[in-house]
Amino acid sequence: MKVKALFTIPLLLGMLVGCGDADSENDEQVTNPPPTNGAETDNSTQTEGQGEGEKQVDTSYNFTHFDLDVEYADDVSYNAEYTNTQNQISAELEDELINKINISGDKAFNQIAPSLAQLNFDENTEDEEVLNQVMTAFGLEDNYEEFELEVKFQNGEIKEYDFKK
């Protein structure tokens, strides 16, 4: 009888400890839900082994690629690019208009994420509405010479928007 108890007690303790670990993982998942509708765009997790500027982020944008180029007089431009492939985020921002910066990686993503979160257009939205949303979200002046935007939507469709004044 004592021999059974010696083997049973450690086995039961091992099962209880194992169950406790599973419960704590479930609690963690519940307490950290993904953002909805871009409300919290910087809820990102960087996994071990990822390089600088590569983030694993759960975003709720309608697109996986966003490439904006706006040209103004005197060779002044505003360029913002965002790409999300298999949850690997890359971003670049060249802003000669407002902040006079040229950055990439996490800094660029953190700078453009609030603007991207304001965009709710999809592949069926009228071109003029897309133009208005982007100009407003990024705080751009409407005296541009050329506006070019390429977007790859979640469904894989790619659309280009071109406006010239």
PAKE-709735 format. One record per residue: x, y, z of N, C-alpha, C in turn; residue in one letter. Coordinates in nm, 3 decimals. Example, Ala and Ser with C-alpha at 12.3 -4.5 7.8 and 13.67 -1.06 7.14 Angstrom:
REM residues 2
<<1.319 -0.569 0.780> <1.230 -0.450 0.780> <1.320 -0.330 0.780> 'A'>
<<1.285 -0.225 0.708> <1.367 -0.106 0.714> <1.290 0.003 0.787> 'S'>
***
This chain:
REM residues 165
<<0.081 -0.119 0.000> <0.000 0.000 0.000> <0.086 0.126 0.000> 'M'>
<<0.193 0.127 0.081> <0.281 0.243 0.087> <0.353 0.264 -0.046> 'K'>
<<0.382 0.158 -0.117> <0.451 0.169 -0.245> <0.360 0.238 -0.347> 'V'>
<<0.231 0.205 -0.348> <0.137 0.270 -0.439> <0.128 0.419 -0.410> 'K'>
<<0.126 0.455 -0.285> <0.116 0.595 -0.246> <0.239 0.673 -0.292> 'A'>
<<0.359 0.608 -0.282> <0.481 0.676 -0.325> <0.478 0.708 -0.475> 'L'>
<<0.415 0.622 -0.556> <0.409 0.647 -0.700> <0.290 0.735 -0.739> 'F'>
<<0.181 0.725 -0.666> <0.059 0.797 -0.700> <0.070 0.946 -0.668> 'T'>
<<0.125 0.980 -0.554> <0.133 1.120 -0.513> <0.216 1.203 -0.611> 'I'>
<<0.336 1.162 -0.649> <0.411 1.243 -0.747> <0.339 1.253 -0.882> 'P'>
<<0.271 1.146 -0.922> <0.197 1.148 -1.047> <0.083 1.250 -1.042> 'L'>
<<0.008 1.252 -0.933> <-0.100 1.348 -0.917> <-0.047 1.491 -0.910> 'L'>
<<0.063 1.511 -0.839> <0.121 1.646 -0.831> <0.166 1.693 -0.970> 'L'>
<<0.224 1.604 -1.048> <0.265 1.639 -1.184> <0.147 1.678 -1.270> 'G'>
<<0.036 1.608 -1.257> <-0.083 1.641 -1.334> <-0.139 1.776 -1.292> 'M'>
<<-0.140 1.804 -1.163> <-0.191 1.932 -1.114> <-0.104 2.048 -1.162> 'L'>
<<0.026 2.031 -1.158> <0.116 2.135 -1.204> <0.096 2.157 -1.354> 'V'>
<<0.083 2.052 -1.430> <0.059 2.062 -1.574> <-0.071 2.134 -1.604> 'G'>
<<-0.176 2.104 -1.531> <-0.303 2.173 -1.551> <-0.292 2.321 -1.516> 'C'>
<<-0.216 2.352 -1.414> <-0.199 2.491 -1.374> <-0.133 2.573 -1.484> 'G'>
<<-0.036 2.516 -1.553> <0.031 2.587 -1.663> <-0.066 2.613 -1.777> 'D'>
<<-0.150 2.516 -1.809> <-0.246 2.535 -1.919> <-0.345 2.646 -1.884> 'A'>
<<-0.389 2.649 -1.758> <-0.485 2.752 -1.718> <-0.423 2.891 -1.728> 'D'>
<<-0.296 2.903 -1.688> <-0.235 3.036 -1.693> <-0.218 3.083 -1.836> 'S'>
<<-0.193 2.991 -1.932> <-0.185 3.031 -2.072> <-0.321 3.080 -2.121> 'E'>
<<-0.427 3.011 -2.083> <-0.560 3.053 -2.124> <-0.595 3.188 -2.064> 'N'>
<<-0.557 3.211 -1.938> <-0.584 3.340 -1.876> <-0.512 3.450 -1.953> 'D'>
<<-0.388 3.423 -1.995> <-0.311 3.523 -2.066> <-0.377 3.558 -2.199> 'E'>
<<-0.431 3.459 -2.268> <-0.496 3.485 -2.395> <-0.622 3.569 -2.377> 'Q'>
<<-0.694 3.546 -2.271> <-0.817 3.619 -2.247> <-0.788 3.764 -2.208> 'V'>
<<-0.683 3.786 -2.128> <-0.656 3.921 -2.081> <-0.588 4.009 -2.185> 'T'>
<<-0.537 3.951 -2.294> <-0.472 4.030 -2.398> <-0.539 4.007 -2.532> 'N'>
<<-0.665 4.050 -2.550> <-0.731 4.028 -2.678> <-0.669 4.116 -2.786> 'P'>
<<-0.680 4.073 -2.914> <-0.626 4.155 -3.023> <-0.707 4.282 -3.039> 'P'>
<<-0.647 4.386 -3.097> <-0.719 4.512 -3.116> <-0.833 4.494 -3.216> 'P'>
<<-0.935 4.577 -3.200> <-1.046 4.572 -3.293> <-1.058 4.705 -3.364> 'T'>
<<-1.081 4.699 -3.494> <-1.099 4.818 -3.577> <-0.986 4.919 -3.562> 'N'>
<<-0.864 4.871 -3.539> <-0.749 4.960 -3.533> <-0.746 5.048 -3.410> 'G'>
<<-0.828 5.019 -3.308> <-0.835 5.106 -3.192> <-0.701 5.114 -3.120> 'A'>
<<-0.637 5.003 -3.097> <-0.506 5.001 -3.034> <-0.410 4.941 -3.135> 'E'>
<<-0.347 5.023 -3.215> <-0.266 4.973 -3.325> <-0.126 4.931 -3.282> 'T'>
<<-0.081 4.965 -3.163> <0.054 4.930 -3.126> <0.058 4.817 -3.024> 'D'>
<<-0.042 4.730 -3.025> <-0.039 4.609 -2.944> <0.043 4.506 -3.019> 'N'>
<<0.174 4.522 -3.020> <0.259 4.436 -3.099> <0.344 4.351 -3.007> 'S'>
<<0.381 4.237 -3.060> <0.472 4.152 -2.987> <0.589 4.122 -3.077> 'T'>
<<0.709 4.141 -3.025> <0.827 4.109 -3.104> <0.879 3.977 -3.051> 'Q'>
<<0.889 3.878 -3.139> <0.931 3.746 -3.096> <1.082 3.736 -3.101> 'T'>
<<1.137 3.643 -3.022> <1.280 3.624 -3.014> <1.334 3.586 -3.152> 'E'>
<<1.444 3.645 -3.188> <1.506 3.613 -3.316> <1.464 3.706 -3.428> 'G'>
<<1.369 3.794 -3.405> <1.329 3.888 -3.509> <1.429 4.002 -3.515> 'Q'>
<<1.453 4.050 -3.635> <1.547 4.159 -3.655> <1.484 4.292 -3.623> 'G'>
<<1.568 4.394 -3.615> <1.521 4.530 -3.592> <1.429 4.573 -3.705> 'E'>
<<1.317 4.629 -3.673> <1.225 4.678 -3.775> <1.126 4.572 -3.822> 'G'>
<<1.139 4.450 -3.775> <1.042 4.347 -3.810> <0.957 4.320 -3.688> 'E'>
<<0.828 4.344 -3.703> <0.738 4.326 -3.591> <0.633 4.223 -3.627> 'K'>
<<0.589 4.148 -3.528> <0.476 4.060 -3.547> <0.359 4.131 -3.480> 'Q'>
<<0.266 4.179 -3.562> <0.160 4.266 -3.513> <0.025 4.216 -3.562> 'V'>
<<-0.072 4.224 -3.477> <-0.208 4.193 -3.518> <-0.277 4.327 -3.546> 'D'>
<<-0.301 4.354 -3.675> <-0.369 4.477 -3.712> <-0.504 4.443 -3.771> 'T'>
<<-0.589 4.540 -3.776> <-0.721 4.517 -3.833> <-0.746 4.611 -3.950> 'S'>
<<-0.641 4.642 -4.025> <-0.656 4.725 -4.143> <-0.724 4.644 -4.253> 'Y'>
<<-0.787 4.713 -4.348> <-0.852 4.648 -4.462> <-0.752 4.608 -4.569> 'N'>
<<-0.624 4.635 -4.548> <-0.524 4.611 -4.651> <-0.398 4.550 -4.591> 'F'>
<<-0.319 4.485 -4.678> <-0.193 4.426 -4.635> <-0.075 4.505 -4.690> 'T'>
<<-0.100 4.591 -4.787> <0.006 4.676 -4.844> <-0.054 4.813 -4.874> 'H'>
<<0.020 4.917 -4.838> <-0.024 5.055 -4.856> <0.098 5.135 -4.895> 'F'>
<<0.099 5.189 -5.017> <0.214 5.265 -5.066> <0.165 5.400 -5.116> 'D'>
<<0.193 5.504 -5.041> <0.146 5.640 -5.070> <0.262 5.728 -5.112> 'L'>
<<0.247 5.796 -5.226> <0.345 5.893 -5.275> <0.269 6.019 -5.315> 'D'>
<<0.298 6.129 -5.247> <0.234 6.257 -5.279> <0.345 6.356 -5.309> 'V'>
<<0.338 6.415 -5.428> <0.439 6.512 -5.473> <0.382 6.653 -5.467> 'E'>
<<0.464 6.744 -5.417> <0.428 6.885 -5.407> <0.527 6.968 -5.489> 'Y'>
<<0.503 7.097 -5.499> <0.592 7.188 -5.570> <0.732 7.186 -5.507> 'A'>
<<0.830 7.227 -5.584> <0.969 7.237 -5.537> <1.027 7.102 -5.493> 'D'>
<<0.984 6.994 -5.557> <1.035 6.859 -5.528> <1.017 6.816 -5.382> 'D'>
<<0.913 6.863 -5.319> <0.880 6.822 -5.182> <0.782 6.705 -5.193> 'V'>
<<0.807 6.601 -5.112> <0.719 6.484 -5.122> <0.687 6.426 -4.984> 'S'>
<<0.583 6.345 -4.984> <0.542 6.270 -4.865> <0.520 6.127 -4.910> 'Y'>
<<0.600 6.034 -4.856> <0.591 5.893 -4.894> <0.575 5.808 -4.769> 'N'>
<<0.472 5.727 -4.768> <0.450 5.634 -4.656> <0.422 5.497 -4.713> 'A'>
<<0.492 5.397 -4.659> <0.471 5.260 -4.707> <0.457 5.166 -4.588> 'E'>
<<0.360 5.076 -4.600> <0.331 4.978 -4.496> <0.305 4.844 -4.566> 'Y'>
<<0.368 4.738 -4.517> <0.345 4.605 -4.572> <0.334 4.506 -4.457> 'T'>
<<0.235 4.419 -4.466> <0.214 4.315 -4.366> <0.203 4.182 -4.440> 'N'>
<<0.309 4.102 -4.433> <0.306 3.970 -4.494> <0.327 3.867 -4.385> 'T'>
<<0.228 3.782 -4.369> <0.231 3.677 -4.266> <0.271 3.734 -4.131> 'Q'>
<<0.208 3.845 -4.096> <0.228 3.915 -3.969> <0.367 3.973 -3.950> 'N'>
<<0.446 3.983 -4.056> <0.572 4.055 -4.050> <0.547 4.194 -4.107> 'Q'>
<<0.565 4.294 -4.025> <0.535 4.431 -4.063> <0.663 4.502 -4.106> 'I'>
<<0.654 4.574 -4.217> <0.762 4.666 -4.254> <0.698 4.800 -4.286> 'S'>
<<0.770 4.906 -4.255> <0.717 5.041 -4.277> <0.831 5.136 -4.308> 'A'>
<<0.800 5.233 -4.392> <0.894 5.340 -4.426> <0.816 5.471 -4.433> 'E'>
<<0.882 5.578 -4.393> <0.820 5.710 -4.400> <0.926 5.812 -4.440> 'L'>
<<0.899 5.880 -4.550> <0.983 5.992 -4.593> <0.891 6.113 -4.600> 'E'>
<<0.904 6.200 -4.504> <0.815 6.315 -4.489> <0.896 6.443 -4.502> 'D'>
<<0.897 6.499 -4.622> <0.965 6.626 -4.647> <0.870 6.744 -4.626> 'E'>
<<0.742 6.714 -4.608> <0.640 6.817 -4.602> <0.614 6.869 -4.460> 'L'>
<<0.589 6.778 -4.367> <0.544 6.817 -4.233> <0.657 6.809 -4.130> 'I'>
<<0.711 6.688 -4.110> <0.808 6.665 -4.003> <0.953 6.660 -4.049> 'N'>
<<0.977 6.661 -4.179> <1.113 6.657 -4.233> <1.192 6.537 -4.178> 'K'>
<<1.135 6.416 -4.196> <1.201 6.295 -4.147> <1.205 6.189 -4.256> 'I'>
<<1.300 6.097 -4.240> <1.313 5.981 -4.328> <1.348 5.863 -4.238> 'N'>
<<1.248 5.779 -4.205> <1.267 5.671 -4.109> <1.208 5.541 -4.163> 'I'>
<<1.247 5.431 -4.100> <1.192 5.301 -4.137> <1.182 5.213 -4.013> 'S'>
<<1.123 5.096 -4.031> <1.110 5.001 -3.921> <1.005 5.043 -3.820> 'G'>
<<1.035 5.012 -3.694> <0.940 5.039 -3.585> <0.905 5.187 -3.574> 'D'>
<<1.004 5.274 -3.590> <0.978 5.418 -3.578> <0.878 5.464 -3.685> 'K'>
<<0.897 5.415 -3.807> <0.806 5.453 -3.915> <0.667 5.396 -3.889> 'A'>
<<0.661 5.270 -3.847> <0.530 5.210 -3.820> <0.457 5.286 -3.710> 'F'>
<<0.526 5.318 -3.603> <0.464 5.392 -3.493> <0.416 5.529 -3.536> 'N'>
<<0.485 5.589 -3.632> <0.447 5.722 -3.681> <0.323 5.716 -3.770> 'Q'>
<<0.313 5.614 -3.857> <0.202 5.610 -3.953> <0.082 5.527 -3.905> 'I'>
<<0.100 5.443 -3.804> <-0.009 5.356 -3.757> <-0.136 5.433 -3.718> 'A'>
<<-0.127 5.545 -3.647> <-0.250 5.618 -3.614> <-0.325 5.666 -3.739> 'P'>
<<-0.252 5.704 -3.842> <-0.316 5.747 -3.966> <-0.381 5.629 -4.038> 'S'>
<<-0.310 5.517 -4.043> <-0.365 5.397 -4.108> <-0.492 5.350 -4.037> 'L'>
<<-0.494 5.364 -3.906> <-0.610 5.319 -3.828> <-0.736 5.400 -3.860> 'A'>
<<-0.719 5.521 -3.909> <-0.834 5.606 -3.943> <-0.898 5.568 -4.077> 'Q'>
<<-0.828 5.490 -4.156> <-0.876 5.457 -4.290> <-0.973 5.339 -4.284> 'L'>
<<-1.091 5.357 -4.343> <-1.188 5.248 -4.343> <-1.240 5.217 -4.483> 'N'>
<<-1.170 5.263 -4.586> <-1.215 5.235 -4.721> <-1.183 5.090 -4.760> 'F'>
<<-1.253 5.041 -4.861> <-1.224 4.908 -4.914> <-1.215 4.917 -5.065> 'D'>
<<-1.206 4.803 -5.131> <-1.188 4.801 -5.276> <-1.307 4.856 -5.353> 'E'>
<<-1.423 4.871 -5.288> <-1.543 4.922 -5.354> <-1.569 5.071 -5.330> 'N'>
<<-1.486 5.135 -5.249> <-1.504 5.277 -5.216> <-1.467 5.362 -5.338> 'T'>
<<-1.544 5.468 -5.359> <-1.517 5.561 -5.469> <-1.377 5.622 -5.453> 'E'>
<<-1.309 5.643 -5.566> <-1.173 5.695 -5.564> <-1.161 5.829 -5.491> 'D'>
<<-1.256 5.919 -5.512> <-1.253 6.050 -5.446> <-1.262 6.036 -5.294> 'E'>
<<-1.341 5.941 -5.248> <-1.355 5.917 -5.104> <-1.224 5.863 -5.047> 'E'>
<<-1.157 5.775 -5.121> <-1.027 5.723 -5.077> <-0.928 5.839 -5.065> 'V'>
<<-0.924 5.925 -5.166> <-0.836 6.042 -5.164> <-0.864 6.127 -5.040> 'L'>
<<-0.990 6.158 -5.015> <-1.027 6.241 -4.900> <-0.987 6.177 -4.768> 'N'>
<<-1.012 6.046 -4.752> <-0.976 5.978 -4.628> <-0.826 5.983 -4.603> 'Q'>
<<-0.747 5.954 -4.707> <-0.602 5.951 -4.692> <-0.547 6.090 -4.661> 'V'>
<<-0.592 6.189 -4.734> <-0.544 6.326 -4.711> <-0.575 6.371 -4.567> 'M'>
<<-0.695 6.341 -4.521> <-0.735 6.379 -4.385> <-0.657 6.300 -4.280> 'T'>
<<-0.649 6.168 -4.296> <-0.583 6.083 -4.197> <-0.436 6.118 -4.179> 'A'>
<<-0.368 6.151 -4.289> <-0.226 6.182 -4.282> <-0.198 6.332 -4.263> 'F'>
<<-0.303 6.414 -4.260> <-0.288 6.556 -4.239> <-0.212 6.625 -4.352> 'G'>
<<-0.238 6.582 -4.475> <-0.166 6.635 -4.590> <-0.237 6.756 -4.650> 'L'>
<<-0.158 6.845 -4.707> <-0.213 6.964 -4.772> <-0.269 6.924 -4.908> 'E'>
<<-0.377 6.990 -4.948> <-0.443 6.952 -5.074> <-0.388 7.025 -5.196> 'D'>
<<-0.277 7.095 -5.180> <-0.216 7.164 -5.294> <-0.109 7.076 -5.361> 'N'>
<<-0.130 6.945 -5.362> <-0.035 6.852 -5.422> <-0.035 6.866 -5.574> 'Y'>
<<0.073 6.822 -5.635> <0.081 6.815 -5.781> <0.041 6.677 -5.830> 'E'>
<<0.081 6.574 -5.752> <0.047 6.437 -5.790> <0.027 6.352 -5.666> 'E'>
<<-0.078 6.272 -5.669> <-0.113 6.181 -5.559> <-0.118 6.040 -5.618> 'F'>
<<-0.036 5.950 -5.566> <-0.036 5.811 -5.611> <-0.047 5.721 -5.489> 'E'>
<<-0.137 5.626 -5.498> <-0.157 5.531 -5.389> <-0.180 5.394 -5.449> 'L'>
<<-0.107 5.296 -5.396> <-0.130 5.157 -5.434> <-0.165 5.081 -5.307> 'E'>
<<-0.275 5.006 -5.313> <-0.324 4.933 -5.196> <-0.351 4.789 -5.236> 'V'>
<<-0.304 4.697 -5.153> <-0.341 4.556 -5.169> <-0.434 4.523 -5.053> 'K'>
<<-0.557 4.490 -5.087> <-0.659 4.465 -4.985> <-0.647 4.323 -4.929> 'F'>
<<-0.715 4.298 -4.818> <-0.711 4.167 -4.752> <-0.748 4.053 -4.846> 'Q'>
<<-0.837 4.080 -4.942> <-0.882 3.975 -5.034> <-0.783 3.953 -5.149> 'N'>
<<-0.672 4.026 -5.152> <-0.571 4.010 -5.254> <-0.583 4.107 -5.371> 'G'>
<<-0.695 4.178 -5.380> <-0.714 4.273 -5.489> <-0.621 4.394 -5.470> 'E'>
<<-0.559 4.436 -5.581> <-0.471 4.552 -5.580> <-0.537 4.664 -5.658> 'I'>
<<-0.540 4.783 -5.597> <-0.597 4.901 -5.665> <-0.496 5.014 -5.659> 'K'>
<<-0.493 5.090 -5.768> <-0.409 5.209 -5.776> <-0.498 5.332 -5.790> 'E'>
<<-0.461 5.436 -5.718> <-0.532 5.563 -5.721> <-0.434 5.670 -5.765> 'Y'>
<<-0.465 5.740 -5.874> <-0.378 5.846 -5.927> <-0.458 5.973 -5.947> 'D'>
<<-0.409 6.082 -5.890> <-0.471 6.214 -5.908> <-0.362 6.315 -5.939> 'F'>
<<-0.389 6.404 -6.034> <-0.295 6.510 -6.069> <-0.371 6.642 -6.072> 'K'>
<<-0.302 6.749 -6.036> <-0.363 6.882 -6.040> <-0.296 6.964 -6.146> 'K'>
***
